Amino acid sequence: MSKAQRTVEFGSSVGLHARPASALAKAAGESGHTITLTTPAGKKANAASILTLLAMGVSHGDEVTITVEGDDAEAVAESFAALVASELDAD
């Protein structure tokens, strides 16, 4: 099993609330990989869990490290990092 990491700034303008958390959890669950988000303060969340994502208290521009474990982890890390860095509140 391979492992990959990416560090990005959180892109949603109003931070990590229900809508972005839902989008991230859905993408993580559908990936078939174990994806963890970690803040510089050491808060960790399973990206497939909306509740643990919400508990992180991430704001726009905050740095998060994404760790992906599973086959083809590099490609999944790259696409998930792009998602985390994007504006997830756009309609």
C-alpha positions, 0 to 999 in steps of 0.5 A: 500500500502506498502513501502520499502527502500534500499540504494546501491552503483551505480554499472555501471562503467561509471555512470548513462548514457543512457544505464543504465538509459534505463534499470532502467526505463524499469524495474521500468515501468514493475514493476507496482510500484512507484520507486524513487531514491534519492542521499545523496544530495537530488536529486530525480528521478522517476525511470521510467523516463529516463530523470529524471534519467539522470539529477541525475548525478550519478557516479559509486560508488555513494550511492542511496536510492531506495524507492518502493511503492506498493504491495509486495514492499519489494521484488521489492525493493530487486530486483531493488536494485540488478539491480542498484548495478549491471554492467548495461553496460555489453554487 
